[in-house]
Amino acid sequence: MERETEKILENIRSKRLEKKVSLLNLANNVGISHSHLYYIESKRVIPSIDVVVKIAKSLDLGLQDFLE
């Protein structure tokens, strides 16, 4: 896995926790199952760019926030 991809997946989880949003709530807002989001955050699944955009929007973030 590319380092940049790994960083994005790590940041999805950290930004979600920072915003105090539950895994289930974020998954519901994005339109994916909570298990799928869990697999994304645990780096078992690489999400499509559409899912990453939806996650960012649901957390009131931009894509650049996942690259920091």
N, CA, C and O atoms as a Tripos MOL2 file, in Angstrom:
@<TRIPOS>MOLECULE
protein
  272   271    68     0     0
PROTEIN
NO_CHARGES

@<TRIPOS>ATOM
      1 N           0.8520   -1.1790    0.0000 N.3       1 MET1
      2 CA          0.0000    0.0000    0.0000 C.3       1 MET1
      3 C           0.8930    1.2360    0.0000 C.2       1 MET1
      4 O           1.8730    1.3140    0.7400 O.2       1 MET1
      5 N           0.5380    2.1870   -0.8340 N.am      2 GLU2
      6 CA          1.2860    3.4450   -0.9000 C.3       2 GLU2
      7 C           1.1810    4.1880    0.4240 C.2       2 GLU2
      8 O           0.1550    4.1230    1.1000 O.2       2 GLU2
      9 N           2.2200    4.8790    0.7840 N.am      3 ARG3
     10 CA          2.2480    5.6240    2.0440 C.3       3 ARG3
     11 C           1.1440    6.6850    2.0940 C.2       3 ARG3
     12 O           0.5380    6.8980    3.1440 O.2       3 ARG3
     13 N           0.8790    7.3540    0.9580 N.am      4 GLU4
     14 CA         -0.1570    8.3770    0.9160 C.3       4 GLU4
     15 C          -1.5330    7.7840    1.1800 C.2       4 GLU4
     16 O          -2.3470    8.3770    1.8870 O.2       4 GLU4
     17 N          -1.7900    6.6110    0.6090 N.am      5 THR5
     18 CA         -3.0590    5.9200    0.8230 C.3       5 THR5
     19 C          -3.2040    5.5390    2.2890 C.2       5 THR5
     20 O          -4.2650    5.7210    2.8860 O.2       5 THR5
     21 N          -2.1480    5.0190    2.8510 N.am      6 GLU6
     22 CA         -2.1590    4.6300    4.2590 C.3       6 GLU6
     23 C          -2.4500    5.8410    5.1530 C.2       6 GLU6
     24 O          -3.2090    5.7310    6.1160 O.2       6 GLU6
     25 N          -1.8580    6.9790    4.8410 N.am      7 LYS7
     26 CA         -2.0690    8.2040    5.6160 C.3       7 LYS7
     27 C          -3.5250    8.6580    5.5400 C.2       7 LYS7
     28 O          -4.0960    9.0730    6.5480 O.2       7 LYS7
     29 N          -4.1260    8.5840    4.3640 N.am      8 ILE8
     30 CA         -5.5330    8.9640    4.2030 C.3       8 ILE8
     31 C          -6.4120    8.0840    5.0750 C.2       8 ILE8
     32 O          -7.3020    8.5840    5.7640 O.2       8 ILE8
     33 N          -6.1720    6.7840    5.0520 N.am      9 LEU9
     34 CA         -6.9870    5.8520    5.8380 C.3       9 LEU9
     35 C          -6.8100    6.0940    7.3320 C.2       9 LEU9
     36 O          -7.7740    6.0080    8.0920 O.2       9 LEU9
     37 N          -5.6040    6.3890    7.7500 N.am     10 GLU10
     38 CA         -5.3610    6.7200    9.1650 C.3      10 GLU10
     39 C          -6.1020    7.9940    9.5530 C.2      10 GLU10
     40 O          -6.6810    8.0810   10.6350 O.2      10 GLU10
     41 N          -6.0780    8.9650    8.6710 N.am     11 ASN11
     42 CA         -6.7050   10.2480    8.9670 C.3      11 ASN11
     43 C          -8.2230   10.1790    8.9680 C.2      11 ASN11
     44 O          -8.8700   10.9500    9.6760 O.2      11 ASN11
     45 N          -8.7980    9.2870    8.2030 N.am     12 ILE12
     46 CA        -10.2510    9.1220    8.2410 C.3      12 ILE12
     47 C         -10.6690    8.7970    9.6690 C.2      12 ILE12
     48 O         -11.5890    9.4130   10.2060 O.2      12 ILE12
     49 N         -10.0040    7.8450   10.2720 N.am     13 ARG13
     50 CA        -10.3490    7.4460   11.6450 C.3      13 ARG13
     51 C         -10.0490    8.5660   12.6440 C.2      13 ARG13
     52 O         -10.8810    8.8840   13.4940 O.2      13 ARG13
     53 N          -8.8670    9.1570   12.5370 N.am     14 SER14
     54 CA         -8.5040   10.1840   13.5220 C.3      14 SER14
     55 C          -9.4130   11.4080   13.4140 C.2      14 SER14
     56 O          -9.7800   11.9830   14.4380 O.2      14 SER14
     57 N          -9.7790   11.8130   12.2170 N.am     15 LYS15
     58 CA        -10.6690   12.9690   12.0450 C.3      15 LYS15
     59 C         -12.0710   12.6350   12.5500 C.2      15 LYS15
     60 O         -12.7330   13.4950   13.1300 O.2      15 LYS15
     61 N         -12.5330   11.4070   12.3410 N.am     16 ARG16
     62 CA        -13.8410   10.9900   12.8410 C.3      16 ARG16
     63 C         -13.8630   11.0580   14.3650 C.2      16 ARG16
     64 O         -14.8090   11.5760   14.9580 O.2      16 ARG16
     65 N         -12.8190   10.5330   14.9890 N.am     17 LEU17
     66 CA        -12.7410   10.5560   16.4500 C.3      17 LEU17
     67 C         -12.6000   11.9850   16.9800 C.2      17 LEU17
     68 O         -13.1920   12.3410   17.9990 O.2      17 LEU17
     69 N         -11.8200   12.7860   16.2840 N.am     18 GLU18
     70 CA        -11.6330   14.1900   16.6580 C.3      18 GLU18
     71 C         -12.9710   14.9350   16.6710 C.2      18 GLU18
     72 O         -13.2190   15.7760   17.5360 O.2      18 GLU18
     73 N         -13.8210   14.6140   15.7050 N.am     19 LYS19
     74 CA        -15.1320   15.2590   15.5880 C.3      19 LYS19
     75 C         -16.1950   14.5680   16.4470 C.2      19 LYS19
     76 O         -17.3510   14.9900   16.4830 O.2      19 LYS19
     77 N         -15.7840   13.5010   17.1380 N.am     20 LYS20
     78 CA        -16.6810   12.7500   18.0270 C.3      20 LYS20
     79 C         -17.9110   12.2070   17.3050 C.2      20 LYS20
     80 O         -19.0370   12.3050   17.7920 O.2      20 LYS20
     81 N         -17.6620   11.6300   16.1260 N.am     21 VAL21
     82 CA        -18.7150   11.0100   15.3270 C.3      21 VAL21
     83 C         -18.5340    9.5010   15.4350 C.2      21 VAL21
     84 O         -17.4290    8.9890   15.2540 O.2      21 VAL21
     85 N         -19.6100    8.7960   15.7290 N.am     22 SER22
     86 CA        -19.5060    7.3390   15.8550 C.3      22 SER22
     87 C         -19.3210    6.7060   14.4810 C.2      22 SER22
     88 O         -19.6860    7.2780   13.4530 O.2      22 SER22
     89 N         -18.7570    5.5370   14.4970 N.am     23 LEU23
     90 CA        -18.5570    4.7670   13.2730 C.3      23 LEU23
     91 C         -19.9010    4.5440   12.5830 C.2      23 LEU23
     92 O         -20.0130    4.7090   11.3680 O.2      23 LEU23
     93 N         -20.9090    4.1720   13.3500 N.am     24 LEU24
     94 CA        -22.2350    3.8910   12.7990 C.3      24 LEU24
     95 C         -22.8610    5.1470   12.1880 C.2      24 LEU24
     96 O         -23.4210    5.0830   11.0930 O.2      24 LEU24
     97 N         -22.7760    6.2710   12.8720 N.am     25 ASN25
     98 CA        -23.3470    7.5160   12.3380 C.3      25 ASN25
     99 C         -22.6670    7.9480   11.0460 C.2      25 ASN25
    100 O         -23.3370    8.3420   10.0920 O.2      25 ASN25
    101 N         -21.3540    7.8770   11.0130 N.am     26 LEU26
    102 CA        -20.6370    8.2720    9.8000 C.3      26 LEU26
    103 C         -20.9840    7.3280    8.6550 C.2      26 LEU26
    104 O         -21.2440    7.7740    7.5370 O.2      26 LEU26
    105 N         -20.9890    6.0520    8.9230 N.am     27 ALA27
    106 CA        -21.3270    5.0810    7.8810 C.3      27 ALA27
    107 C         -22.7180    5.3560    7.3260 C.2      27 ALA27
    108 O         -22.9150    5.3280    6.1110 O.2      27 ALA27
    109 N         -23.6830    5.6200    8.2010 N.am     28 ASN28
    110 CA        -25.0450    5.9180    7.7510 C.3      28 ASN28
    111 C         -25.0890    7.1850    6.9080 C.2      28 ASN28
    112 O         -25.7800    7.2270    5.8910 O.2      28 ASN28
    113 N         -24.3590    8.2190    7.3190 N.am     29 ASN29
    114 CA        -24.3220    9.4740    6.5590 C.3      29 ASN29
    115 C         -23.6990    9.2960    5.1810 C.2      29 ASN29
    116 O         -24.1090    9.9410    4.2160 O.2      29 ASN29
    117 N         -22.7150    8.4230    5.0980 N.am     30 VAL30
    118 CA        -22.0020    8.1920    3.8430 C.3      30 VAL30
    119 C         -22.7700    7.2240    2.9310 C.2      30 VAL30
    120 O         -22.6190    7.2530    1.7090 O.2      30 VAL30
    121 N         -23.5880    6.3760    3.5430 N.am     31 GLY31
    122 CA        -24.3490    5.4110    2.7530 C.3      31 GLY31
    123 C         -23.6350    4.0870    2.5670 C.2      31 GLY31
    124 O         -23.8520    3.3820    1.5810 O.2      31 GLY31
    125 N         -22.7680    3.7510    3.5390 N.am     32 ILE32
    126 CA        -22.0800    2.4630    3.5140 C.3      32 ILE32
    127 C         -22.3580    1.7580    4.8410 C.2      32 ILE32
    128 O         -22.8350    2.3750    5.7930 O.2      32 ILE32
    129 N         -22.0600    0.4800    4.8940 N.am     33 SER33
    130 CA        -22.2700   -0.2530    6.1430 C.3      33 SER33
    131 C         -21.1880    0.1180    7.1550 C.2      33 SER33
    132 O         -20.0910    0.5390    6.7900 O.2      33 SER33
    133 N         -21.5240   -0.0490    8.4290 N.am     34 HIS34
    134 CA        -20.5270    0.2680    9.4550 C.3      34 HIS34
    135 C         -19.3430   -0.6850    9.3730 C.2      34 HIS34
    136 O         -18.2190   -0.3060    9.7000 O.2      34 HIS34
    137 N         -19.5860   -1.9230    8.9380 N.am     35 SER35
    138 CA        -18.4650   -2.8610    8.7970 C.3      35 SER35
    139 C         -17.5360   -2.4350    7.6580 C.2      35 SER35
    140 O         -16.3200   -2.5990    7.7530 O.2      35 SER35
    141 N         -18.1060   -1.8930    6.5910 N.am     36 HIS36
    142 CA        -17.2690   -1.4140    5.4810 C.3      36 HIS36
    143 C         -16.3950   -0.2470    5.9520 C.2      36 HIS36
    144 O         -15.2090   -0.1860    5.6280 O.2      36 HIS36
    145 N         -16.9840    0.6740    6.7150 N.am     37 LEU37
    146 CA        -16.1980    1.7900    7.2510 C.3      37 LEU37
    147 C         -15.1260    1.2850    8.2110 C.2      37 LEU37
    148 O         -14.0050    1.7950    8.2120 O.2      37 LEU37
    149 N         -15.4570    0.3000    9.0170 N.am     38 TYR38
    150 CA        -14.4700   -0.2940    9.9260 C.3      38 TYR38
    151 C         -13.2960   -0.8630    9.1270 C.2      38 TYR38
    152 O         -12.1370   -0.6670    9.4950 O.2      38 TYR38
    153 N         -13.5980   -1.5680    8.0330 N.am     39 TYR39
    154 CA        -12.5320   -2.1420    7.2050 C.3      39 TYR39
    155 C         -11.6850   -1.0530    6.5480 C.2      39 TYR39
    156 O         -10.4800   -1.2300    6.3680 O.2      39 TYR39
    157 N         -12.3050    0.0650    6.1900 N.am     40 ILE40
    158 CA        -11.5520    1.1950    5.6360 C.3      40 ILE40
    159 C         -10.5970    1.7400    6.6940 C.2      40 ILE40
    160 O          -9.4090    1.9270    6.4330 O.2      40 ILE40
    161 N         -11.1290    1.9920    7.8940 N.am     41 GLU41
    162 CA        -10.2970    2.5660    8.9570 C.3      41 GLU41
    163 C          -9.2010    1.6240    9.4290 C.2      41 GLU41
    164 O          -8.1630    2.0740    9.9140 O.2      41 GLU41
    165 N          -9.4190    0.3230    9.2910 N.am     42 SER42
    166 CA         -8.3900   -0.6400    9.7130 C.3      42 SER42
    167 C          -7.4770   -1.0540    8.5490 C.2      42 SER42
    168 O          -6.6930   -1.9970    8.6580 O.2      42 SER42
    169 N          -7.6020   -0.3280    7.4440 N.am     43 LYS43
    170 CA         -6.7360   -0.4930    6.2630 C.3      43 LYS43
    171 C          -6.8790   -1.8590    5.5980 C.2      43 LYS43
    172 O          -5.9330   -2.3470    4.9800 O.2      43 LYS43
    173 N          -8.0330   -2.4710    5.7170 N.am     44 ARG44
    174 CA         -8.2890   -3.7450    5.0400 C.3      44 ARG44
    175 C          -8.9220   -3.5330    3.6770 C.2      44 ARG44
    176 O          -8.8610   -4.4060    2.8120 O.2      44 ARG44
    177 N          -9.5370   -2.3520    3.4870 N.am     45 VAL45
    178 CA        -10.2110   -2.0130    2.2380 C.3      45 VAL45
    179 C          -9.7840   -0.6110    1.8360 C.2      45 VAL45
    180 O          -9.7170    0.2860    2.6760 O.2      45 VAL45
    181 N          -9.4980   -0.4210    0.5620 N.am     46 ILE46
    182 CA         -9.1970    0.9080    0.0410 C.3      46 ILE46
    183 C         -10.4820    1.4230   -0.6100 C.2      46 ILE46
    184 O         -10.9730    0.8330   -1.5720 O.2      46 ILE46
    185 N         -11.0250    2.5280   -0.0810 N.am     47 PRO47
    186 CA        -12.2950    3.0290   -0.6090 C.3      47 PRO47
    187 C         -12.1360    3.7300   -1.9480 C.2      47 PRO47
    188 O         -11.0440    4.1610   -2.3200 O.2      47 PRO47
    189 N         -13.2470    3.8340   -2.6610 N.am     48 SER48
    190 CA        -13.2430    4.6120   -3.9000 C.3      48 SER48
    191 C         -13.1190    6.0880   -3.5400 C.2      48 SER48
    192 O         -13.3690    6.4810   -2.4000 O.2      48 SER48
    193 N         -12.7370    6.8900   -4.5070 N.am     49 ILE49
    194 CA        -12.6200    8.3250   -4.2660 C.3      49 ILE49
    195 C         -13.9810    8.9080   -3.9160 C.2      49 ILE49
    196 O         -14.0590    9.8520   -3.1290 O.2      49 ILE49
    197 N         -15.0570    8.3630   -4.4860 N.am     50 ASP50
    198 CA        -16.4020    8.8440   -4.1560 C.3      50 ASP50
    199 C         -16.7010    8.6600   -2.6750 C.2      50 ASP50
    200 O         -17.2740    9.5520   -2.0490 O.2      50 ASP50
    201 N         -16.3280    7.5330   -2.1120 N.am     51 VAL51
    202 CA        -16.5630    7.2760   -0.6930 C.3      51 VAL51
    203 C         -15.7110    8.2120    0.1520 C.2      51 VAL51
    204 O         -16.1940    8.7280    1.1600 O.2      51 VAL51
    205 N         -14.4750    8.4440   -0.2240 N.am     52 VAL52
    206 CA        -13.6090    9.3600    0.5280 C.3      52 VAL52
    207 C         -14.1920   10.7710    0.5040 C.2      52 VAL52
    208 O         -14.1730   11.4630    1.5220 O.2      52 VAL52
    209 N         -14.7070   11.2030   -0.6360 N.am     53 VAL53
    210 CA        -15.3270   12.5270   -0.7420 C.3      53 VAL53
    211 C         -16.5500   12.6050    0.1640 C.2      53 VAL53
    212 O         -16.7420   13.6030    0.8590 O.2      53 VAL53
    213 N         -17.3770   11.5650    0.1630 N.am     54 LYS54
    214 CA        -18.5690   11.5520    1.0210 C.3      54 LYS54
    215 C         -18.1940   11.5720    2.5030 C.2      54 LYS54
    216 O         -18.8490   12.2370    3.3050 O.2      54 LYS54
    217 N         -17.1490   10.8490    2.8560 N.am     55 ILE55
    218 CA        -16.6800   10.8550    4.2460 C.3      55 ILE55
    219 C         -16.2260   12.2620    4.6280 C.2      55 ILE55
    220 O         -16.5890   12.7710    5.6890 O.2      55 ILE55
    221 N         -15.4340   12.8840    3.7620 N.am     56 ALA56
    222 CA        -14.9460   14.2330    4.0390 C.3      56 ALA56
    223 C         -16.1170   15.2000    4.2120 C.2      56 ALA56
    224 O         -16.1450   15.9720    5.1690 O.2      56 ALA56
    225 N         -17.0690   15.1620    3.3040 N.am     57 LYS57
    226 CA        -18.2210   16.0590    3.3920 C.3      57 LYS57
    227 C         -19.0260   15.8050    4.6600 C.2      57 LYS57
    228 O         -19.4850   16.7480    5.3040 O.2      57 LYS57
    229 N         -19.1980   14.5510    5.0160 N.am     58 SER58
    230 CA        -19.9640   14.2110    6.2240 C.3      58 SER58
    231 C         -19.2870   14.7140    7.4910 C.2      58 SER58
    232 O         -19.9520   14.9690    8.4940 O.2      58 SER58
    233 N         -17.9760   14.8560    7.4480 N.am     59 LEU59
    234 CA        -17.2160   15.3610    8.5940 C.3      59 LEU59
    235 C         -16.9390   16.8650    8.4780 C.2      59 LEU59
    236 O         -16.1960   17.4260    9.2830 O.2      59 LEU59
    237 N         -17.5420   17.5110    7.4720 N.am     60 ASP60
    238 CA        -17.3030   18.9370    7.2060 C.3      60 ASP60
    239 C         -15.8250   19.2260    6.9900 C.2      60 ASP60
    240 O         -15.2770   20.1930    7.5200 O.2      60 ASP60
    241 N         -15.1950   18.3690    6.2000 N.am     61 LEU61
    242 CA        -13.7710   18.5070    5.8810 C.3      61 LEU61
    243 C         -13.5920   18.5390    4.3710 C.2      61 LEU61
    244 O         -14.5090   18.2230    3.6130 O.2      61 LEU61
    245 N         -12.4010   18.9250    3.9530 N.am     62 GLY62
    246 CA        -12.0170   18.8230    2.5540 C.3      62 GLY62
    247 C         -11.0720   17.6460    2.3850 C.2      62 GLY62
    248 O         -10.5300   17.1380    3.3680 O.2      62 GLY62
    249 N         -10.8730   17.2160    1.1720 N.am     63 LEU63
    250 CA         -9.9720   16.0950    0.9130 C.3      63 LEU63
    251 C          -8.5650   16.3700    1.4310 C.2      63 LEU63
    252 O          -7.8790   15.4550    1.8870 O.2      63 LEU63
    253 N          -8.1370   17.6260    1.3620 N.am     64 GLN64
    254 CA         -6.7910   17.9690    1.8250 C.3      64 GLN64
    255 C          -6.5960   17.6700    3.3130 C.2      64 GLN64
    256 O          -5.4710   17.4430    3.7570 O.2      64 GLN64
    257 N          -7.6860   17.6690    4.0830 N.am     65 ASP65
    258 CA         -7.5790   17.3730    5.5160 C.3      65 ASP65
    259 C          -7.1330   15.9410    5.7700 C.2      65 ASP65
    260 O          -6.5480   15.6550    6.8140 O.2      65 ASP65
    261 N          -7.3950   15.0470    4.8430 N.am     66 PHE66
    262 CA         -6.9760   13.6560    4.9940 C.3      66 PHE66
    263 C          -5.5150   13.4550    4.5820 C.2      66 PHE66
    264 O          -4.9390   12.3990    4.8430 O.2      66 PHE66
    265 N          -4.9260   14.4420    3.9540 N.am     67 LEU67
    266 CA         -3.5370   14.3230    3.5100 C.3      67 LEU67
    267 C          -2.5430   14.9280    4.4860 C.2      67 LEU67
    268 O          -1.3340   14.7720    4.3140 O.2      67 LEU67
    269 N          -3.0320   15.6140    5.5040 N.am     68 GLU68
    270 CA         -2.1430   16.2820    6.4520 C.3      68 GLU68
    271 C          -1.5000   15.3000    7.3930 C.2      68 GLU68
    272 O          -0.7190   15.6960    8.2590 O.2      68 GLU68
@<TRIPOS>BOND
     1     1     2 1
     2     2     3 1
     3     3     4 2
     4     3     5 am
     5     5     6 1
     6     6     7 1
     7     7     8 2
     8     7     9 am
     9     9    10 1
    10    10    11 1
    11    11    12 2
    12    11    13 am
    13    13    14 1
    14    14    15 1
    15    15    16 2
    16    15    17 am
    17    17    18 1
    18    18    19 1
    19    19    20 2
    20    19    21 am
    21    21    22 1
    22    22    23 1
    23    23    24 2
    24    23    25 am
    25    25    26 1
    26    26    27 1
    27    27    28 2
    28    27    29 am
    29    29    30 1
    30    30    31 1
    31    31    32 2
    32    31    33 am
    33    33    34 1
    34    34    35 1
    35    35    36 2
    36    35    37 am
    37    37    38 1
    38    38    39 1
    39    39    40 2
    40    39    41 am
    41    41    42 1
    42    42    43 1
    43    43    44 2
    44    43    45 am
    45    45    46 1
    46    46    47 1
    47    47    48 2
    48    47    49 am
    49    49    50 1
    50    50    51 1
    51    51    52 2
    52    51    53 am
    53    53    54 1
    54    54    55 1
    55    55    56 2
    56    55    57 am
    57    57    58 1
    58    58    59 1
    59    59    60 2
    60    59    61 am
    61    61    62 1
    62    62    63 1
    63    63    64 2
    64    63    65 am
    65    65    66 1
    66    66    67 1
    67    67    68 2
    68    67    69 am
    69    69    70 1
    70    70    71 1
    71    71    72 2
    72    71    73 am
    73    73    74 1
    74    74    75 1
    75    75    76 2
    76    75    77 am
    77    77    78 1
    78    78    79 1
    79    79    80 2
    80    79    81 am
    81    81    82 1
    82    82    83 1
    83    83    84 2
    84    83    85 am
    85    85    86 1
    86    86    87 1
    87    87    88 2
    88    87    89 am
    89    89    90 1
    90    90    91 1
    91    91    92 2
    92    91    93 am
    93    93    94 1
    94    94    95 1
    95    95    96 2
    96    95    97 am
    97    97    98 1
    98    98    99 1
    99    99   100 2
   100    99   101 am
   101   101   102 1
   102   102   103 1
   103   103   104 2
   104   103   105 am
   105   105   106 1
   106   106   107 1
   107   107   108 2
   108   107   109 am
   109   109   110 1
   110   110   111 1
   111   111   112 2
   112   111   113 am
   113   113   114 1
   114   114   115 1
   115   115   116 2
   116   115   117 am
   117   117   118 1
   118   118   119 1
   119   119   120 2
   120   119   121 am
   121   121   122 1
   122   122   123 1
   123   123   124 2
   124   123   125 am
   125   125   126 1
   126   126   127 1
   127   127   128 2
   128   127   129 am
   129   129   130 1
   130   130   131 1
   131   131   132 2
   132   131   133 am
   133   133   134 1
   134   134   135 1
   135   135   136 2
   136   135   137 am
   137   137   138 1
   138   138   139 1
   139   139   140 2
   140   139   141 am
   141   141   142 1
   142   142   143 1
   143   143   144 2
   144   143   145 am
   145   145   146 1
   146   146   147 1
   147   147   148 2
   148   147   149 am
   149   149   150 1
   150   150   151 1
   151   151   152 2
   152   151   153 am
   153   153   154 1
   154   154   155 1
   155   155   156 2
   156   155   157 am
   157   157   158 1
   158   158   159 1
   159   159   160 2
   160   159   161 am
   161   161   162 1
   162   162   163 1
   163   163   164 2
   164   163   165 am
   165   165   166 1
   166   166   167 1
   167   167   168 2
   168   167   169 am
   169   169   170 1
   170   170   171 1
   171   171   172 2
   172   171   173 am
   173   173   174 1
   174   174   175 1
   175   175   176 2
   176   175   177 am
   177   177   178 1
   178   178   179 1
   179   179   180 2
   180   179   181 am
   181   181   182 1
   182   182   183 1
   183   183   184 2
   184   183   185 am
   185   185   186 1
   186   186   187 1
   187   187   188 2
   188   187   189 am
   189   189   190 1
   190   190   191 1
   191   191   192 2
   192   191   193 am
   193   193   194 1
   194   194   195 1
   195   195   196 2
   196   195   197 am
   197   197   198 1
   198   198   199 1
   199   199   200 2
   200   199   201 am
   201   201   202 1
   202   202   203 1
   203   203   204 2
   204   203   205 am
   205   205   206 1
   206   206   207 1
   207   207   208 2
   208   207   209 am
   209   209   210 1
   210   210   211 1
   211   211   212 2
   212   211   213 am
   213   213   214 1
   214   214   215 1
   215   215   216 2
   216   215   217 am
   217   217   218 1
   218   218   219 1
   219   219   220 2
   220   219   221 am
   221   221   222 1
   222   222   223 1
   223   223   224 2
   224   223   225 am
   225   225   226 1
   226   226   227 1
   227   227   228 2
   228   227   229 am
   229   229   230 1
   230   230   231 1
   231   231   232 2
   232   231   233 am
   233   233   234 1
   234   234   235 1
   235   235   236 2
   236   235   237 am
   237   237   238 1
   238   238   239 1
   239   239   240 2
   240   239   241 am
   241   241   242 1
   242   242   243 1
   243   243   244 2
   244   243   245 am
   245   245   246 1
   246   246   247 1
   247   247   248 2
   248   247   249 am
   249   249   250 1
   250   250   251 1
   251   251   252 2
   252   251   253 am
   253   253   254 1
   254   254   255 1
   255   255   256 2
   256   255   257 am
   257   257   258 1
   258   258   259 1
   259   259   260 2
   260   259   261 am
   261   261   262 1
   262   262   263 1
   263   263   264 2
   264   263   265 am
   265   265   266 1
   266   266   267 1
   267   267   268 2
   268   267   269 am
   269   269   270 1
   270   270   271 1
   271   271   272 2
@<TRIPOS>SUBSTRUCTURE
     1 MET1         2 RESIDUE 1 A MET
     2 GLU2         6 RESIDUE 1 A GLU
     3 ARG3        10 RESIDUE 1 A ARG
     4 GLU4        14 RESIDUE 1 A GLU
     5 THR5        18 RESIDUE 1 A THR
     6 GLU6        22 RESIDUE 1 A GLU
     7 LYS7        26 RESIDUE 1 A LYS
     8 ILE8        30 RESIDUE 1 A ILE
     9 LEU9        34 RESIDUE 1 A LEU
    10 GLU10       38 RESIDUE 1 A GLU
    11 ASN11       42 RESIDUE 1 A ASN
    12 ILE12       46 RESIDUE 1 A ILE
    13 ARG13       50 RESIDUE 1 A ARG
    14 SER14       54 RESIDUE 1 A SER
    15 LYS15       58 RESIDUE 1 A LYS
    16 ARG16       62 RESIDUE 1 A ARG
    17 LEU17       66 RESIDUE 1 A LEU
    18 GLU18       70 RESIDUE 1 A GLU
    19 LYS19       74 RESIDUE 1 A LYS
    20 LYS20       78 RESIDUE 1 A LYS
    21 VAL21       82 RESIDUE 1 A VAL
    22 SER22       86 RESIDUE 1 A SER
    23 LEU23       90 RESIDUE 1 A LEU
    24 LEU24       94 RESIDUE 1 A LEU
    25 ASN25       98 RESIDUE 1 A ASN
    26 LEU26      102 RESIDUE 1 A LEU
    27 ALA27      106 RESIDUE 1 A ALA
    28 ASN28      110 RESIDUE 1 A ASN
    29 ASN29      114 RESIDUE 1 A ASN
    30 VAL30      118 RESIDUE 1 A VAL
    31 GLY31      122 RESIDUE 1 A GLY
    32 ILE32      126 RESIDUE 1 A ILE
    33 SER33      130 RESIDUE 1 A SER
    34 HIS34      134 RESIDUE 1 A HIS
    35 SER35      138 RESIDUE 1 A SER
    36 HIS36      142 RESIDUE 1 A HIS
    37 LEU37      146 RESIDUE 1 A LEU
    38 TYR38      150 RESIDUE 1 A TYR
    39 TYR39      154 RESIDUE 1 A TYR
    40 ILE40      158 RESIDUE 1 A ILE
    41 GLU41      162 RESIDUE 1 A GLU
    42 SER42      166 RESIDUE 1 A SER
    43 LYS43      170 RESIDUE 1 A LYS
    44 ARG44      174 RESIDUE 1 A ARG
    45 VAL45      178 RESIDUE 1 A VAL
    46 ILE46      182 RESIDUE 1 A ILE
    47 PRO47      186 RESIDUE 1 A PRO
    48 SER48      190 RESIDUE 1 A SER
    49 ILE49      194 RESIDUE 1 A ILE
    50 ASP50      198 RESIDUE 1 A ASP
    51 VAL51      202 RESIDUE 1 A VAL
    52 VAL52      206 RESIDUE 1 A VAL
    53 VAL53      210 RESIDUE 1 A VAL
    54 LYS54      214 RESIDUE 1 A LYS
    55 ILE55      218 RESIDUE 1 A ILE
    56 ALA56      222 RESIDUE 1 A ALA
    57 LYS57      226 RESIDUE 1 A LYS
    58 SER58      230 RESIDUE 1 A SER
    59 LEU59      234 RESIDUE 1 A LEU
    60 ASP60      238 RESIDUE 1 A ASP
    61 LEU61      242 RESIDUE 1 A LEU
    62 GLY62      246 RESIDUE 1 A GLY
    63 LEU63      250 RESIDUE 1 A LEU
    64 GLN64      254 RESIDUE 1 A GLN
    65 ASP65      258 RESIDUE 1 A ASP
    66 PHE66      262 RESIDUE 1 A PHE
    67 LEU67      266 RESIDUE 1 A LEU
    68 GLU68      270 RESIDUE 1 A GLU
